């Protein structure tokens, strides 16, 4: 009878949920085996724990969720489970693996389109484009689960990058991922809930271009309300200063109306004013 198996990575242990039972097993405490390599459709899991001893998962008939989702052969499922069960075989936990890796080199890219392949796994891809750019990622089947791809843009805060997987594949659940402004980004292949790209580390603080960057706009002898188009995509924090009779500037207490697209606003000044608007 077909069953549903849910494999959950708990960092220090792995849970197996099936037949309305849940077993949590310490990592490195199991044996994985394929009873028939020719048929390649069953993965056996044995544990040294007292309660949970032996199960067999049939990738043809059973439903697999969590770790190993999407596996079509026993080998694929075994590889997915091995990546989370056997820390000794991977030398250390994945977080420790990341912390011990030192990239061998940087490679500079000035192009607006950056094509990534397996050779970039040991490098930092240094983005030097002055325009919005695209990063075309390799096919997931060509990438090892331990490979980390690192990207850095410290050159221009005004550009954004679109990270685009191979056709039909996903990055963090979407068809592309936007990276805004300056910062660093590291990604890897993930086999949780099916093959996809997963973000390991991201350092930029903002989710829109120019967020965190102060801009100042001056106006002189302007009558009544002032329309400001900022194209930030969010409601900026702002201050409005107007000149007084002595030529000094003081902060004005005025109402501000943000347009629905969050790319412009109206400062409801009255009469004729000179001054400046500072926003971030």
Backbone bond lengths (Angstrom), bond angles and torsions (degrees), N, CA, C in turn:
res aa  C-N    CA-C-N  psi(-1)  N-CA   C-N-CA  omega(-1)  CA-C   N-CA-C  phi
1 X - - - 1.460 - - 1.534 109.18 -
2 X 1.323 115.52 132.93 1.464 120.41 -179.15 1.525 110.48 -64.89
3 X 1.325 115.71 143.33 1.460 121.79 -179.24 1.527 109.44 -128.73
4 X 1.331 115.00 166.69 1.459 121.53 174.89 1.521 108.69 -112.35
5 X 1.327 116.35 125.69 1.456 122.61 178.41 1.524 108.97 -114.80
6 X 1.325 115.62 129.02 1.468 121.14 176.90 1.525 108.07 -117.24
7 X 1.336 116.60 115.22 1.459 122.15 179.44 1.529 108.74 -102.50
8 X 1.337 116.83 122.93 1.470 121.85 -174.58 1.523 109.40 -121.68
9 X 1.313 116.44 122.71 1.472 121.99 177.38 1.524 108.86 -84.01
10 X 1.342 117.33 115.58 1.466 122.70 179.85 1.523 112.38 -101.86
11 X 1.306 117.92 20.11 1.466 126.26 -178.22 1.525 111.81 75.08
12 X 1.342 118.27 -59.62 1.458 120.47 -179.66 1.525 112.66 -99.12
13 X 1.320 116.41 -8.09 1.460 121.12 179.05 1.523 108.41 -151.09
14 X 1.330 115.81 173.17 1.464 121.91 177.03 1.518 108.10 -128.84
15 X 1.323 117.12 133.46 1.465 121.74 176.26 1.523 109.80 -101.38
16 X 1.348 115.06 139.14 1.463 121.75 174.64 1.520 106.83 -119.68
17 X 1.331 115.71 119.88 1.464 120.93 -176.98 1.529 108.34 -116.11
18 X 1.342 116.24 121.31 1.454 121.01 177.17 1.518 108.32 -163.15
19 X 1.338 117.03 154.53 1.469 122.89 -179.14 1.530 111.80 52.19
20 X 1.341 116.32 38.13 1.467 122.49 179.87 1.529 112.97 62.17
21 X 1.319 117.25 19.25 1.460 122.12 176.30 1.518 109.03 -119.22
22 X 1.322 115.22 149.40 1.459 119.92 176.94 1.519 109.20 -127.43
23 X 1.337 115.99 124.05 1.456 122.28 175.40 1.522 108.41 -113.34
24 X 1.320 116.76 133.35 1.460 121.61 174.28 1.515 108.12 -112.99
25 X 1.326 115.75 122.91 1.462 122.06 -170.35 1.521 109.16 -120.73
26 X 1.323 116.04 136.51 1.460 120.59 175.98 1.518 109.72 -64.16
27 X 1.312 116.46 142.44 1.459 119.94 177.24 1.529 110.06 -65.14
28 X 1.321 115.09 150.59 1.474 123.64 -175.07 1.526 112.55 70.86
29 X 1.341 117.96 9.71 1.460 121.16 -176.00 1.529 111.37 -105.99
30 X 1.350 117.74 19.38 1.455 120.34 -177.27 1.529 110.61 -133.21
31 X 1.312 114.14 166.01 1.468 122.52 170.21 1.518 107.20 -123.32
32 X 1.314 117.11 130.10 1.454 122.22 175.39 1.524 108.48 -105.63
33 X 1.320 117.04 137.94 1.458 119.57 179.51 1.522 110.14 -149.90
34 X 1.331 116.21 153.83 1.465 123.37 176.08 1.527 106.95 -112.21
35 X 1.341 119.04 110.15 1.467 121.55 -175.02 1.527 113.78 -62.92
36 X 1.337 117.07 -32.91 1.461 120.04 -178.11 1.527 108.46 -137.25
37 X 1.335 115.70 101.85 1.464 120.32 -176.38 1.519 111.00 -66.34
38 X 1.319 118.35 -32.26 1.467 121.45 -179.01 1.519 111.33 -65.59
39 X 1.337 116.42 -46.26 1.464 119.41 178.45 1.524 111.15 -74.64
40 X 1.341 117.15 -35.31 1.467 123.43 173.45 1.532 112.54 52.63
41 X 1.331 115.81 45.21 1.465 118.26 -178.67 1.528 113.84 -128.17
42 X 1.327 118.37 -2.72 1.468 120.72 -177.89 1.522 109.78 -129.42
43 X 1.338 114.92 132.79 1.457 121.92 173.20 1.525 108.35 -113.31
44 X 1.319 116.18 125.60 1.456 120.65 175.43 1.521 110.29 -96.50
45 X 1.328 115.83 143.20 1.469 121.63 179.05 1.522 107.73 -128.70
46 X 1.327 116.52 118.94 1.455 121.31 177.22 1.516 108.66 -114.30
47 X 1.338 115.68 142.93 1.461 120.60 179.62 1.522 109.59 -125.78
48 X 1.335 115.38 153.41 1.463 121.13 176.59 1.531 112.00 -87.74
49 X 1.341 116.59 -3.52 1.463 118.89 -177.88 1.529 110.37 -71.24
50 X 1.335 116.22 159.70 1.469 121.26 -172.97 1.520 112.51 -68.42
51 X 1.330 117.29 -38.37 1.461 120.88 -174.04 1.527 111.85 -85.74
52 X 1.320 114.70 -53.41 1.453 120.75 -173.50 1.525 109.89 -91.45
53 X 1.331 117.12 118.09 1.464 120.35 -174.00 1.527 113.00 -112.64
54 X 1.326 116.79 -52.92 1.459 118.21 -167.91 1.527 109.72 -157.39
55 X 1.335 116.84 127.95 1.464 120.82 170.44 1.527 107.93 -134.67
56 X 1.304 116.25 161.51 1.458 122.57 174.69 1.523 108.26 -129.98
57 X 1.327 115.80 130.31 1.459 122.52 -179.11 1.525 108.27 -109.99
58 X 1.327 115.79 123.29 1.450 121.52 179.72 1.532 108.14 -99.30
59 X 1.324 116.42 108.97 1.464 119.37 -175.08 1.526 112.03 -69.12
60 X 1.321 117.44 -16.95 1.463 120.82 178.75 1.520 111.19 -79.45
61 X 1.339 117.08 -42.62 1.462 120.90 -173.52 1.527 113.85 -101.96
62 X 1.326 117.61 -33.84 1.462 120.74 -173.66 1.524 111.43 -85.20
63 X 1.325 115.38 158.09 1.463 122.34 175.83 1.527 108.96 -98.00
64 X 1.326 116.89 129.20 1.470 121.74 -177.12 1.516 108.62 -116.95
65 X 1.335 116.50 126.02 1.461 121.56 175.87 1.528 109.29 -123.96
66 X 1.320 116.20 165.87 1.460 120.16 -177.63 1.512 110.59 74.68
67 X 1.320 117.82 -139.81 1.461 121.92 177.95 1.525 109.75 -59.05
68 X 1.309 117.56 129.10 1.455 121.26 178.51 1.504 115.39 92.75
69 X 1.350 117.21 0.34 1.458 119.34 177.13 1.523 110.57 -56.14
70 X 1.311 116.51 136.15 1.456 120.32 179.09 1.513 113.86 91.68
71 X 1.333 118.60 -3.97 1.463 120.85 178.99 1.524 110.09 -65.66
72 X 1.324 115.69 132.15 1.462 120.22 179.57 1.517 112.55 -109.80
73 X 1.330 117.05 -10.49 1.467 121.27 176.62 1.520 108.88 -132.91
74 X 1.314 115.55 161.31 1.470 120.15 177.24 1.519 110.70 -62.00
75 X 1.316 117.27 -35.74 1.463 120.73 -179.81 1.524 110.99 -62.61
76 X 1.348 117.15 -43.46 1.462 120.42 179.51 1.529 110.78 -62.09
77 X 1.344 116.87 -43.83 1.455 120.00 179.79 1.517 110.83 -66.58
78 X 1.335 117.72 -41.90 1.468 120.36 178.80 1.532 110.96 -61.24
79 X 1.332 116.95 -42.25 1.461 120.19 179.40 1.526 111.09 -63.96
80 X 1.333 116.71 -39.49 1.464 120.19 179.47 1.525 110.88 -65.55
81 X 1.340 117.09 -43.94 1.464 120.77 179.82 1.522 110.99 -70.19
82 X 1.316 116.69 -36.92 1.465 120.13 179.21 1.523 111.13 -60.79
83 X 1.336 116.46 -36.10 1.464 120.43 -178.29 1.525 112.25 -63.84
84 X 1.340 117.71 -26.70 1.471 119.28 -179.92 1.527 112.82 -103.84
85 X 1.345 117.55 -24.83 1.463 119.49 -177.75 1.529 113.14 -83.40
86 X 1.319 117.35 -46.37 1.455 120.04 -166.80 1.521 112.20 -98.30
87 X 1.329 116.09 84.73 1.457 120.09 179.43 1.513 111.26 -67.07
88 X 1.318 118.01 -34.47 1.461 120.03 179.53 1.522 110.98 -64.51
89 X 1.376 116.08 -38.14 1.452 119.10 179.33 1.518 111.27 -67.70
90 X 1.333 116.56 -27.61 1.461 121.14 177.58 1.517 111.32 -93.68
91 X 1.351 116.67 4.19 1.462 124.63 177.03 1.526 113.48 77.40
92 X 1.321 118.14 -33.14 1.458 121.10 177.27 1.521 108.56 -167.39
93 X 1.302 115.69 169.95 1.460 118.81 177.00 1.528 107.84 -63.33
94 X 1.314 116.31 161.11 1.461 119.05 -174.80 1.525 111.95 -63.00
95 X 1.322 118.21 -39.18 1.466 119.82 178.41 1.523 111.10 -61.24
96 X 1.333 115.82 -41.00 1.459 119.26 177.77 1.522 110.39 -67.13
97 X 1.322 115.47 -36.82 1.461 119.54 177.87 1.523 110.66 -59.22
98 X 1.326 116.32 -45.42 1.463 120.24 -179.71 1.521 110.71 -60.95
99 X 1.342 116.55 -45.34 1.460 120.47 -174.47 1.519 112.99 -66.42
100 X 1.329 117.71 -22.43 1.461 120.00 -176.90 1.522 113.01 -94.58
101 X 1.335 116.82 -5.98 1.453 118.96 -176.79 1.524 111.21 -87.31
102 X 1.315 117.05 131.88 1.452 123.37 175.49 1.520 108.44 -116.21
103 X 1.325 117.75 114.20 1.456 118.95 -179.58 1.531 110.99 -56.77
104 X 1.319 116.35 141.90 1.458 120.25 -176.74 1.522 112.27 -78.74
105 X 1.309 117.97 -29.01 1.457 118.99 -174.10 1.521 109.89 -162.27
106 X 1.329 114.72 166.30 1.450 121.63 170.49 1.520 108.36 -110.51
107 X 1.319 115.03 147.38 1.461 119.67 174.58 1.519 107.66 -125.39
108 X 1.333 116.20 124.25 1.457 121.97 -176.78 1.523 110.87 -84.75
109 X 1.333 115.40 136.84 1.459 121.38 176.90 1.528 108.94 -127.97
110 X 1.325 116.50 119.02 1.461 121.66 176.83 1.522 111.35 -98.94
111 X 1.316 116.75 -11.34 1.459 121.54 -176.32 1.523 111.18 -73.01
112 X 1.336 115.62 156.00 1.465 121.31 175.74 1.525 111.43 -79.85
113 X 1.327 117.78 -14.95 1.467 122.77 177.00 1.522 107.76 -122.46
114 X 1.339 115.87 121.07 1.462 121.51 -177.39 1.526 108.04 -115.44
115 X 1.327 117.04 114.74 1.463 122.04 179.84 1.529 109.32 -95.09
116 X 1.327 116.07 121.90 1.467 122.55 -175.57 1.522 109.74 -104.09
117 X 1.338 115.86 138.90 1.459 120.31 173.18 1.525 108.72 -137.00
118 X 1.331 116.30 -175.26 1.463 121.97 -174.40 1.530 112.58 -58.75
119 X 1.326 117.51 -26.43 1.466 120.54 -177.47 1.527 113.19 -68.24
120 X 1.334 118.12 -15.28 1.457 120.76 -177.39 1.535 113.33 -89.22
121 X 1.327 117.63 1.37 1.463 120.50 -175.10 1.522 113.16 -65.67
122 X 1.326 119.11 -26.11 1.458 122.11 -178.20 1.518 112.54 -102.79
123 X 1.321 116.89 14.77 1.460 121.20 -176.71 1.527 110.85 -125.30
124 X 1.321 114.84 162.46 1.458 120.88 167.25 1.524 106.74 -98.68
125 X 1.314 116.64 122.27 1.461 121.48 176.58 1.522 107.62 -81.40
126 X 1.310 116.52 111.11 1.456 122.69 -175.19 1.528 108.67 -94.67
127 X 1.345 116.43 109.15 1.460 121.63 -176.09 1.522 109.04 -84.15
128 X 1.340 116.49 118.39 1.464 121.92 -178.61 1.529 111.93 -119.99
129 X 1.314 116.73 12.32 1.461 120.49 178.12 1.524 109.99 -65.90
130 X 1.315 116.19 143.16 1.469 121.15 176.05 1.521 111.23 -98.97
131 X 1.329 116.61 5.85 1.470 122.64 176.85 1.529 108.88 -122.12
132 X 1.320 116.74 167.13 1.457 119.59 171.17 1.526 108.77 -56.05
133 X 1.318 116.57 139.99 1.460 120.16 -171.57 1.525 110.48 -129.66
134 X 1.326 115.32 163.61 1.464 122.34 177.05 1.520 108.91 -123.66
135 X 1.341 116.06 138.42 1.455 122.65 175.03 1.523 107.27 -112.54
136 X 1.330 116.74 113.07 1.465 122.27 -178.20 1.518 107.94 -93.05
137 X 1.335 116.82 116.61 1.463 122.35 -173.68 1.526 111.40 -88.71
138 X 1.335 117.38 152.95 1.472 120.01 179.43 1.531 111.82 -73.13
139 X 1.313 115.60 167.49 1.456 121.35 176.26 1.522 109.03 -65.93
140 X 1.339 117.30 135.62 1.461 120.98 -174.99 1.521 112.84 -60.76
141 X 1.316 117.66 -32.00 1.463 119.73 -179.87 1.528 112.32 -67.80
142 X 1.326 117.41 -15.01 1.465 121.63 178.69 1.527 112.52 -94.24
143 X 1.341 116.61 3.65 1.469 121.26 -173.08 1.523 109.79 -118.19
144 X 1.334 117.41 134.80 1.462 121.78 175.86 1.518 109.52 -79.06
145 X 1.343 116.38 146.96 1.463 120.97 -176.06 1.521 112.76 -63.30
146 X 1.331 119.21 -23.81 1.462 121.51 -179.54 1.529 113.75 -88.17
147 X 1.321 117.32 -8.18 1.462 119.73 -177.66 1.524 110.98 -74.83
148 X 1.315 115.75 135.31 1.463 121.79 178.05 1.522 108.31 -117.17
149 X 1.313 116.00 134.57 1.460 121.54 178.69 1.531 107.58 -112.61
150 X 1.328 115.23 123.50 1.465 121.19 -173.38 1.524 110.40 -113.24
151 X 1.337 115.30 138.76 1.459 121.26 -178.60 1.526 108.76 -131.27
152 X 1.332 115.01 144.46 1.465 119.73 -178.03 1.523 109.58 -140.12
153 X 1.326 115.91 129.12 1.462 121.47 169.63 1.521 107.44 -127.85
154 X 1.312 115.80 101.97 1.464 121.23 173.83 1.520 110.03 -114.46
155 X 1.321 115.27 12.64 1.459 120.94 -172.74 1.522 113.67 -92.92
156 X 1.337 117.50 -40.46 1.467 120.38 -170.21 1.523 110.11 -146.75
157 X 1.329 116.18 117.50 1.465 121.11 -179.39 1.521 112.71 -79.30
158 X 1.324 117.50 -10.06 1.462 120.39 -172.99 1.524 113.61 -95.25
159 X 1.344 117.81 4.11 1.464 119.59 -178.51 1.522 110.25 -112.86
160 X 1.319 115.23 159.96 1.464 120.90 175.49 1.517 109.22 -127.04
161 X 1.337 115.29 153.86 1.452 120.81 179.15 1.512 111.26 -118.73
162 X 1.316 116.71 137.80 1.464 122.43 175.77 1.528 108.28 -105.96
163 X 1.340 116.67 117.59 1.464 121.87 178.75 1.528 107.32 -93.43
164 X 1.327 116.25 118.05 1.461 121.45 -168.58 1.526 109.65 -118.54
165 X 1.347 118.43 116.32 1.469 121.21 177.30 1.529 111.77 -73.57
166 X 1.324 114.60 170.30 1.463 121.60 173.22 1.534 109.22 -59.40
167 X 1.326 116.50 151.58 1.465 121.93 -176.57 1.529 111.91 -50.29
168 X 1.326 116.48 126.13 1.462 122.26 178.42 1.503 114.18 88.39
169 X 1.338 118.72 -7.94 1.461 121.87 179.47 1.529 110.08 -100.36
170 X 1.338 115.86 166.80 1.463 120.88 -172.50 1.523 111.71 -125.25
171 X 1.321 115.32 155.78 1.455 122.30 169.52 1.523 107.09 -127.92
172 X 1.327 116.11 117.03 1.466 122.61 -176.03 1.528 111.91 50.42
173 X 1.331 115.48 42.08 1.462 120.88 174.54 1.505 115.17 82.93
174 X 1.342 118.93 -1.76 1.455 121.15 -178.68 1.518 112.28 -122.79
175 X 1.332 115.65 170.16 1.456 121.10 179.01 1.523 112.28 -77.57
176 X 1.324 117.28 -13.89 1.464 122.13 176.06 1.523 108.40 -159.63
177 X 1.337 115.53 165.62 1.461 120.65 178.32 1.517 108.27 -133.87
178 X 1.351 116.64 130.49 1.458 121.37 -178.91 1.532 109.69 -95.88
179 X 1.334 114.58 132.94 1.464 122.17 176.99 1.526 107.23 -119.72
180 X 1.337 116.15 122.32 1.449 120.91 -170.89 1.524 112.00 -104.49
181 X 1.330 115.59 131.88 1.457 121.55 169.83 1.512 114.97 67.12
182 X 1.354 114.00 -154.25 1.465 120.11 -179.12 1.529 111.14 -77.06
183 X 1.345 115.22 152.20 1.456 119.83 176.03 1.515 111.33 148.98
184 X 1.322 115.79 -171.35 1.456 122.05 178.49 1.519 109.55 -129.74
185 X 1.307 115.32 153.29 1.463 121.87 -178.17 1.516 108.75 -145.57
186 X 1.347 116.78 133.94 1.460 122.04 175.48 1.517 108.59 -125.49
187 X 1.335 116.65 136.22 1.459 121.05 -179.49 1.520 109.33 -133.39
188 X 1.333 115.94 160.35 1.460 122.08 177.35 1.523 109.06 -150.47
189 X 1.303 114.36 167.90 1.461 121.49 174.00 1.520 109.13 -74.93
190 X 1.322 116.51 134.30 1.463 121.10 177.33 1.517 108.98 -122.35
191 X 1.342 116.43 143.68 1.461 120.67 178.13 1.520 111.23 -112.99
192 X 1.335 117.86 11.08 1.461 121.24 174.72 1.525 108.62 -76.84
193 X 1.331 116.88 129.11 1.460 122.51 179.91 1.524 111.68 54.87
194 X 1.313 115.93 41.84 1.448 120.66 178.88 1.518 111.89 94.48
195 X 1.326 116.43 160.41 1.454 120.76 -179.99 1.524 110.57 -66.98
196 X 1.325 116.17 133.53 1.465 120.95 177.51 1.523 108.00 -164.87
197 X 1.316 116.37 170.15 1.451 122.36 170.95 1.523 108.99 -88.87
198 X 1.321 115.63 136.85 1.465 120.72 -179.24 1.518 109.25 -125.90
199 X 1.330 116.28 140.46 1.462 121.07 178.69 1.521 109.11 -82.00
200 X 1.323 116.01 123.78 1.460 122.32 179.67 1.519 110.63 -89.09
201 X 1.316 116.14 -42.18 1.474 121.21 -176.81 1.516 109.00 -151.62
202 X 1.330 116.22 140.11 1.463 121.46 175.96 1.517 107.53 -142.84
203 X 1.319 117.26 134.07 1.460 119.28 -171.28 1.520 114.78 -111.81
204 X 1.362 117.73 -15.64 1.463 115.34 -178.22 1.524 109.94 -74.11
205 X 1.336 116.32 151.40 1.455 120.99 -171.77 1.522 112.68 -96.98
206 X 1.311 116.68 -7.03 1.457 118.97 -168.98 1.521 111.45 -119.37
207 X 1.334 115.85 161.36 1.449 120.27 177.81 1.520 111.76 -121.99
208 X 1.337 116.85 14.95 1.456 122.34 174.18 1.525 108.34 -142.41
209 X 1.320 116.38 152.83 1.450 119.91 176.68 1.520 110.81 -63.73
210 X 1.329 116.19 140.70 1.466 125.12 176.82 1.515 114.13 68.57
211 X 1.347 117.51 3.61 1.461 118.77 174.98 1.527 108.14 -64.78
212 X 1.347 116.97 131.69 1.451 121.83 -175.95 1.516 113.23 91.28
213 X 1.317 117.58 -4.94 1.459 122.01 -179.89 1.525 109.29 -104.40
214 X 1.332 116.92 123.46 1.461 121.72 -177.77 1.527 110.30 -78.33
215 X 1.319 115.04 133.81 1.465 121.59 176.94 1.520 108.67 -126.68
216 X 1.321 116.35 143.46 1.463 121.57 -179.98 1.526 109.35 -126.24
217 X 1.332 116.36 130.70 1.463 122.60 179.59 1.526 108.09 -123.58
218 X 1.331 116.35 124.70 1.468 121.07 -178.86 1.530 110.38 -97.89
219 X 1.320 116.42 151.03 1.470 121.36 173.99 1.531 108.25 -139.09
220 X 1.341 115.19 150.84 1.467 119.86 -176.62 1.515 109.87 -137.95
221 X 1.341 115.15 128.98 1.469 122.37 179.34 1.529 111.76 50.29
222 X 1.330 114.52 43.90 1.468 120.11 179.95 1.523 109.34 -88.77
223 X 1.324 116.12 137.52 1.461 121.61 -176.83 1.524 110.95 -98.28
224 X 1.336 114.87 124.94 1.466 123.07 174.77 1.532 112.61 62.06
225 X 1.354 117.19 -147.55 1.469 121.65 -169.39 1.527 111.47 -63.48
226 X 1.351 114.28 147.61 1.472 120.58 -178.68 1.524 109.15 -115.67
227 X 1.334 115.79 124.76 1.468 121.32 177.79 1.530 108.71 -91.82
228 X 1.314 115.89 123.13 1.461 121.62 178.59 1.522 108.93 -115.99
229 X 1.323 117.17 119.50 1.464 122.02 174.06 1.522 108.27 -100.50
230 X 1.339 116.32 114.16 1.473 120.41 -174.38 1.532 113.14 -111.56
231 X 1.339 117.10 -20.94 1.477 122.16 177.94 1.524 112.84 55.12
232 X 1.326 116.90 37.44 1.463 120.23 178.98 1.529 112.11 -88.32
233 X 1.317 117.85 -27.21 1.462 119.74 -177.63 1.515 113.36 80.22
234 X 1.335 118.19 10.07 1.460 123.23 176.76 1.539 107.62 -152.36
235 X 1.332 116.90 172.22 1.458 120.69 178.60 1.528 109.41 -85.64
236 X 1.329 117.74 108.57 1.465 118.76 -177.59 1.524 112.14 -73.28
237 X 1.330 114.57 153.63 1.467 120.31 169.73 1.519 106.65 -78.48
238 X 1.318 117.95 133.11 1.458 118.46 -171.46 1.524 112.62 -146.34
239 X 1.335 114.43 158.29 1.451 124.07 174.37 1.522 108.35 -134.17
240 X 1.333 116.26 141.08 1.464 122.04 179.57 1.525 108.29 -117.37
241 X 1.320 116.48 126.58 1.462 121.64 179.21 1.531 108.90 -118.92
242 X 1.336 116.27 134.05 1.469 121.41 176.60 1.523 108.91 -124.45
243 X 1.342 115.14 152.66 1.466 120.05 -178.86 1.524 110.20 -81.68
244 X 1.340 115.15 147.69 1.460 119.98 176.54 1.528 109.15 -102.80
245 X 1.301 116.78 -172.45 1.461 120.97 -175.31 1.524 112.62 -66.13
246 X 1.325 117.48 -23.58 1.468 120.66 -178.50 1.525 111.84 -91.61
247 X 1.354 118.14 1.77 1.455 120.91 179.27 1.514 113.95 88.66
248 X 1.328 118.33 1.07 1.458 122.03 176.64 1.528 109.69 -86.55
249 X 1.316 115.61 160.50 1.465 120.16 179.19 1.526 110.12 -109.03
250 X 1.315 115.62 136.89 1.461 121.04 176.19 1.516 109.18 -132.18
251 X 1.345 116.07 150.79 1.462 120.48 -178.16 1.521 110.40 -69.84
252 X 1.313 115.61 131.55 1.465 120.97 -177.84 1.523 110.26 -96.79
253 X 1.309 116.10 140.13 1.463 122.41 176.77 1.524 107.70 -96.42
254 X 1.326 116.65 92.72 1.466 121.16 -175.96 1.517 110.04 -128.81
255 X 1.321 114.97 155.55 1.464 120.66 175.77 1.528 109.98 -78.54
256 X 1.326 114.94 144.28 1.458 121.57 178.22 1.523 108.49 -125.38
257 X 1.319 116.78 129.37 1.468 122.53 177.42 1.522 109.08 -108.71
258 X 1.335 115.85 122.57 1.462 121.03 178.86 1.525 109.20 -93.32
259 X 1.325 115.70 131.91 1.460 119.43 177.72 1.524 110.78 -71.31
260 X 1.317 116.04 159.66 1.474 121.08 -171.83 1.523 112.37 -61.90
261 X 1.337 118.17 -32.82 1.466 119.83 -178.16 1.523 112.78 -79.45
262 X 1.357 117.22 -3.86 1.470 124.24 179.06 1.529 112.68 58.34
263 X 1.322 115.84 27.17 1.459 120.41 176.32 1.526 112.76 -112.39
264 X 1.332 116.97 -3.28 1.457 121.08 178.18 1.523 109.38 -152.90
265 X 1.332 116.11 166.17 1.459 121.39 -179.71 1.520 109.38 -152.58
266 X 1.315 115.88 164.57 1.464 122.23 178.23 1.517 108.41 -121.70
267 X 1.334 116.10 122.49 1.465 122.50 174.89 1.522 107.09 -93.06
268 X 1.307 117.39 115.78 1.467 122.62 -171.11 1.529 112.04 -83.87
269 X 1.321 115.08 68.11 1.460 121.31 174.23 1.536 109.62 -77.72
270 X 1.317 115.20 157.96 1.473 120.59 177.59 1.516 108.90 -125.31
271 X 1.335 115.15 141.45 1.446 119.79 178.55 1.522 111.70 77.78
272 X 1.330 115.60 -158.24 1.460 121.98 -179.28 1.524 108.93 -101.78
273 X 1.348 116.04 127.30 1.465 120.33 -175.73 1.523 111.19 -138.44
274 X 1.336 114.37 151.98 1.458 121.88 168.47 1.524 107.16 -124.67
275 X 1.309 116.97 148.07 1.454 119.53 179.47 1.513 110.81 164.96
276 X 1.335 117.19 -149.77 1.461 120.59 179.83 1.516 109.52 -154.52
277 X 1.337 114.41 157.50 1.462 122.62 177.44 1.514 107.07 -117.16
278 X 1.316 116.51 128.21 1.462 121.69 178.59 1.523 107.96 -116.29
279 X 1.338 116.96 126.21 1.470 119.13 -177.75 1.517 110.30 -140.33
280 X 1.331 114.20 157.81 1.459 120.37 -177.43 1.531 109.21 -139.72
